[in-house]
Amino acid sequence: MKTIDRINDEDVDPSLLEDLPLSFVKGNVLLPLRRQDGELLAAVADSHGTMALMDVARSFNLKPHPLQAPKEVILDAINRIYSRTSRVDEVMGDIKGEDLSMVATEFESPRDLLELTEEAPIIRLLNALLMEAVKERASDIHIEPYEKSIDVRFRVDGILRKVLSPPKIIQDALVSRIKIMSDLDIAEKRLPQDGRIRLLVGGKDIDIRVSIIPTSLGERAVLRLLDRRVGILSLEMIGLEGPVLDTFNSALARQNGIILVTGPTGSGKTTTLYASLLKLNTEERNIITVEDPVEYQLKGIGQIQVNPRIGLNFATGLRSILRQDPDVMMVGEIRDLETAEVAVHASLTGHLVLSTLHTNDAPGAITRLIDMGIEPFLVASSLICVLAQRLVRIICPHCRESYSPSPQELEYLGNAIRSENTGLVLYRGQGCDKCMGKGYLGRTGIFELLKVTPDVRSQIVERKDAQAIRLTAINEGFKTLQADGINKILSGITTLEEVLRVTQKDSDS
């Protein structure tokens, strides 16, 4: 038997897979490749797959021609090929001819839902949506009800895009299927519900956080996807570099104090905290966290899940941690005075505390703590540094092209480049299949790091506003978010449009 060690997409004839369920080819580790001289060429891993191939070849009136391949190679190709063919629009085309009103009524009771086979149209639609979302690297799926239809949108690299507008009649059935998968109450349609789904999608271990809220036009669902195989990124991988990285690493090396990460929702604050914990996680340290929710399970770290229904919030969790002899503590977010007070107390009694705040910039975090009710002298003595961040899209490497900047772009970049540099070249993405025509593929961070120096500490004690603290820090070498963004523009990582998109509102306010 001939042996192959690689299967490319172009080696596979998709028409051979149309009537072969994914469960069948995976269970038999069998992948039909192509027709050739009256034979069906297929990759098999063992004799079991060869036997299954005989039946498949007979259905095509062809002779079986098995090709030996490693099991991992075949399964990887199967996941890749089937995720490519399971498109949402094709499934919608298939189910348009079916009696959707009958399908919707079938979803009225939990028993009917559980008894439905995998061929039920709503199940196939949701499965296709999940496959498509994973394929496009979507972080969220939005299912939004309107008067005569529902919209399904994917958030890819921070930008929402509509992918489907199914008929209104399947709304209840689709949301009910999501509730069943996330172990929620399908009879409760008046209150918000939160759940979780963990499943394999295209061979990837995906953790899905589900949020469902009632609206005047029906229930709205948002599914947040987390690929558990990606793992935790390092500080360098999230975009920290140069002096900012060095200063932040020095802060992490401290034995006590507070390190804050700030930014709006979706700016990557939690990812930065996890990257920091990854660096700190050694056998010599006792690290405990309080999170809402726990997104990644970290070996060697104690993680507490917030549960407000039983009175376990950030403040009570932090107090409990103090009795566990911790070296490092991480609290998901400082939301109120009580949590802030416990964090400050912990930092002043020999603990390193990491947390987040929702502020637009680094200096704003200081005034926010004071506004909460923390005395300025306590802020000044406990705070080590504040890292503010945003996420910008990366130029797609597959369609990246250089161009000469316009006069308007040169004017904006003028303070960051030398006036004699008339041959400046910038980069942008043309748009290709790899990036879905967007010109961007993936995201990275831009940062500003405010270190609490003696001068900044004096400003805090004197209750100076954020702007005064910012000017003091700039005189000491502080680089703003826009300055870091410009560095990444000049390095060909991102575009001016991206940096302006995530920072312009802050500069205007």
Phi, psi and omega in degrees: 000131180291144183249138174234148181241007180207141177231114178269158180302322183288350178281348188251131175271108185301333182296336179287342186260355188301322183255012179253113180296150178302319181298327181290311183291326178289317181297328181260359184047060186225130178226104174300137184254302183195165172271141180203115177053048177076010180240155174254108178278130182213146176273130178229155181257333183204186182295330178298317178293326179295319178297317179295326180297325180300319179291319180295315180298322180297323181293337177262005183057041179234164175270140180287137176226089182285143174238123182289134178212151177300144181304318183296323179294317181294313182295322178296318179294320179300311180300319182292312184291316183290327177293331179286327185271342183274070183271145183298316183296328177292319178295318178298322177297323179292320188270353180298329181278354182271163182281091185292329178296323177292319179298317182298318180290332177297338184268013183289325184242150180301323182297315179299320180299314184289334182273348180294142179279172180292353179271356178301136187300321180293321178296317179295323179294313181295319177300318180294321178298316180295318178298316181294321180296317179294319180299320182271005180063035181289141176268337182215149170241123178254128175242108193241123181277140172231183188296317185241001181202178170232145178255138173246123181234144175253141170258112180241124182053039175085355183246130178278141179217131180285132180245342187197147173229079181292163178293150183302331188295337181267003186303306182297321180295319182293315179294322178297320178297319178297319180297318180298316181294329182258014175059045177254170181276110183285344179279340181271111181239008184255342184242151174295148178223145177235138180212187184213143176232137172233124183205167175266127177234111181060034179083358180259137178278106186249130174257126185240121174267128186248131174233126179234128179233148176279139173232174182295339182250014180122181184279140180249133183238139172233127180247119178260123185262134178229115179278108185289341181283339182294324178078188184267133181278153175279168179299323178294323183289335180273358173114357176287137183202166174061214183301326180297316179296317181298315181294319180293320177297322177296322178295319179295337180281352180291153180274334181210162181124177180245132172245122182250141172243126185237162180150166179289172176301135179084015181264005175091018183298315182296322178299320178294320178298316179296320178297323178293317178296323178301320180288325183277343189287100176227167180296335184281348184248143171257111184246129179227140182236155169237118189228158177212092358265178171281109186273321178234139173276121184253118180294132178089000181236133176277124184238126181253131177268123177298139178217087184301334183296335179248015176083011179266094177250187182298319184293312180294324177297317179298318180298321179294321180299323183299337179268006181254017179053056182277154168262319181233136178234138176234125176246130188307320182199140172268106186255337188214174182298319183301312179296318180298318180296317179295320180297316179296316179300317180297319182292328181279349180250026170096021180241146172269123184244128175246137179201181179233158174222149176267087173226160185285328182217177183292312179300329180297336179293325181293311179294330178295316179298319179293320178297329178294334180125004177282131180298139182305321182293331176288320176299314183297323184274341184257330187280129178269307181198164176231127178251115175260146184210160172221164175250131176240150179284145180268138177300133181298124182290343183278336181230024181291134179222153178266155176204162178272129183295151177284165177303324179294319178294319178297324179295318180293319183278356188308320182287345185257351183235160179285141183296333181278356182277073183280346181263028182298136179239131174249175183228154177207165178260135180283331187102125181211182181297325183296324183253017180057032177077008184273336183086000179231148179212105181090173181223158174220172183259152165242145193223156164224133185241117178261111177269135181278091178274171177305319180293317178295322179299320178296320178298321181294313181299327179276006179059037176291152181283175185299323182294320178294319178296320179298314181297322177297317181293321179298321178297339179260009176103010179296130178254130183281171176303316181295324179295319178292323177297319179296321176301321180284334173293311182293337178275356179080018181275318182221187184243163178298321180301320180294315181296319178294324181300321186263350183239343186299319182297323180294319182288333179282333186280000000 
